[in-house]
Every structure is written in structure tokens, then in C-alpha cells.
Amino acid sequence: MKLLIDAGNRRLKWAVTRGGDAPDGARGVLDTDAIAARGDALAAQWAAIERPASVWVSCVAGARARHAIEACARRAWGLQAVFIASRARQAGIVNAYRQPTALGSDRWAALVAARRLFARRPVIVVDAGTAVTVDALDGGGVFRGGVIFPGARGMRAALRESTENIAGHNGEGKRGHGGEDPAGAPDPIATDTRSAVMSGAWLAVAGGIDLAVARQRATLPGDCRVLATGGDAERIAPLLTSGVEITPDLVLRGLAVIAAESAS
């Protein structure tokens, strides 16, 4: 059994796999900030699972989260966690990034999963979370490149930080979080500042994704699939005209593929 960990900016997701190329067992979600502050939160979640043969990690959450994961794997099982990094070539993908190792490990793992799911077909991977990435993988397995822009929360935070009037009338305070977004579709004709900011952020993200997908599709010959993953995928998908397929846990799926190939 292998333990797979996707440590993102806001959430740490984990799952287990028993030698296959997809997660197939216990899984959980934790707040990344809590993990960085209290490594024992990980140990508490993993106490009920059997000892894994190895621990495979994609971590974009920073040094504190990485150290917490390393320490917990050592204390619990005496294991050295394997932190993946993007490569020039792996799992049937050629990385066309100018500096292949500069590509985020989460983006790389998601591309590996997409390639395994749809071999020999072009795929665009949309990962919607704290940051939004839209990445193009052609039918020959070449990662062409992609775009990154802020997610809805980041856009709102930028307005709070740079616009005093909006911060004062947004009901959040300049550095506050303002709670969760209200349920339902964004209102394009909002009648209060807080709703206007929230709706504007979600619509801006949706528009950015649709434009990026359209431009990337024009460069990818063949029937192109568009996969949406990440913590905000279900919220953003109904706003899109791109015909996305929600595909949860792409990073964990990619980790499973990488772990399986490394063991073979």
C-alpha cells in the first residue's frame, strides 16, 4: 500500500492505493494551515490506516507543511516521504516548459493523470483553487504550456488590499475573509458591495478559464477533452461554456501513476 498526499495552498488531501495507478482506499481532507501549525493533526488522521510501504507527496504549500509531512511520516512509520517534482519526461509526457523543473508538482501530477485517462488525445486541464491553472497537453503527450491567474478568493483579496473604498463597504474589513461565499449562481447585477465583489470574482474566473480554453483548443488538433479539478471545480463548472468534465483528485491520480511506475 502507498500513501498519496496532495498538499495544496488551502487543503491537504490524501488517499491510499494498493499498487494500482489510481487511489482505491481510505482518504481524507485537512486544512493546510492547520497541518503547518500542528503536525499531530496528520498523525491523528493516519492512525487508523495500516503502515504504507511508501509515502508519495505533491506539495505546493510551502516549507512548513513539507516539514510537517516529513516529520509525521518518520515518526509514524520510519519512512522518508518522496516529494515529486516535474521532469523533462515522465509517464509518457514531454515537458515543453522552458525550465521543466519549474513547473509546479501539482500541475505535473494532474497532467500525468490526464494522460493516463485519455492517452493519445489532447487534454486541457483546469485546476481551480487558490490559483487557477489551465494547461494544454497535446495528443502526442507534449505538455505545451499553460496560464496561471488568481482564483476567486485571490481576486477578492487583491481588491481588499488595493481599494480602500471597497474594503470599507465590503463587510469584511481590509484583511478579513468575510466567511464563505453565498450559495447559488453569481449575480451579474448585484445590489450591494459584498455581493458585487464576490460575483465579479467568480465571473472573472469563469471568463478567464473560457478564454484560455478557447485559445488553447485552437492550437490542439483533434477532439480535445477539458477536465476540471481542484477545490472550486464544482462551483465554477456551471459558469463555464467550455464543456468541462469535473474530474476530482487528478493530483492524487497522477501521484498513483508516478508511484506505480517508479516501483516497476
WODA-V726290 format. One record per pair of residues at least 4 apart in sequence whose C-alpha atoms are under 6 Angstrom apart, sorted by the first residue. I is the first residue (numbers start at 0). J is the second residue. Records with the same first field share a line. If there is no record, write none. Layout:
# WODA-V726290
I: J ; J
This chain:
# WODA-V726290
0: 16 ; 17 ; 51 ; 52
1: 15 ; 16 ; 51 ; 52 ; 53 ; 54
2: 15 ; 54
3: 13 ; 14 ; 15 ; 55 ; 56
4: 12 ; 13 ; 56
5: 11 ; 12 ; 57
6: 11 ; 58 ; 60
7: 11 ; 59 ; 60
8: 60
9: 31
10: 29 ; 30 ; 31
11: 28 ; 29 ; 31
12: 27 ; 28
13: 26 ; 27
14: 22 ; 25 ; 26
15: 22 ; 24 ; 25
16: 22 ; 23
20: 255 ; 256
21: 252 ; 255
33: 37
34: 38
35: 63 ; 64
38: 67
42: 46
54: 80 ; 81
55: 81
56: 81 ; 82
57: 82 ; 83 ; 104 ; 105
69: 80
71: 75
72: 76 ; 78
73: 77 ; 78
84: 104
85: 100 ; 102 ; 104 ; 107
86: 99 ; 100
87: 93 ; 94 ; 99
88: 92 ; 93 ; 94
92: 140 ; 141
93: 141
94: 99 ; 142
95: 142 ; 143
105: 250
108: 250 ; 253 ; 254
109: 249 ; 250 ; 253
111: 253
112: 249 ; 252 ; 253
114: 118
119: 138 ; 139
120: 138
121: 136 ; 137 ; 138 ; 223
122: 136 ; 223 ; 224 ; 225
123: 134 ; 135 ; 225
124: 133 ; 134 ; 225 ; 226
125: 132 ; 133 ; 226 ; 227
126: 131 ; 132 ; 227 ; 228 ; 229
127: 131 ; 229 ; 231 ; 232
128: 150 ; 229 ; 230 ; 231
129: 150
130: 148 ; 149 ; 150
131: 147 ; 148 ; 149 ; 150
132: 146 ; 147
133: 145 ; 146
134: 144 ; 145
135: 142 ; 143 ; 144 ; 145
136: 141 ; 142 ; 143
137: 141 ; 219
149: 153 ; 154
151: 200 ; 201
154: 200
158: 162
159: 166 ; 173
165: 169
166: 172 ; 173
169: 192 ; 193
171: 175 ; 177
185: 198
186: 198
189: 194 ; 195
194: 198
195: 199
199: 203
205: 239
208: 212
209: 241
212: 216
225: 243
226: 243 ; 244 ; 245
227: 232 ; 244 ; 245 ; 246
228: 232 ; 246 ; 247
232: 236
254: 258
